[in-house]
Amino acid sequence: MNILVSCNDNYLMPLEVMLKSFFDSNPSPIPHQIYMLRSALSKEADDDLRSVVTSLGGEYFSILVDSSVFDGADTKAYISKETYFRLMAADFIPKE
């Protein structure tokens, strides 16, 4: 199963909890693929997510997004630019 996520460092812990729950609830002989759309996620956080996903038997794909695409987007404390990445996910993820 392919899963698309996006976040910044502020949402890292809830994302890790969601991923652990997802893997626990969806065992599969075929590795689940996690696609992370990111711009402001630190390298340490990205490496941590990769470690979590691979330790759970999944594959992790980190995709750097130019956040300037959403410079005019309305952001608030609880809505970051990363929230908008999913709107253009088809443009960001690799085509198979």
Secondary structure, DSSP 8 states (H G I E B T S, - for coil): -EEEEE--GGGHHHHHHHHHHHHHH---SS--EEEEEESS--HHHHHHHHHHHHHTT-EEEEEE--GGGGTTS--BTTB-HHHHHGGGHHHHS---
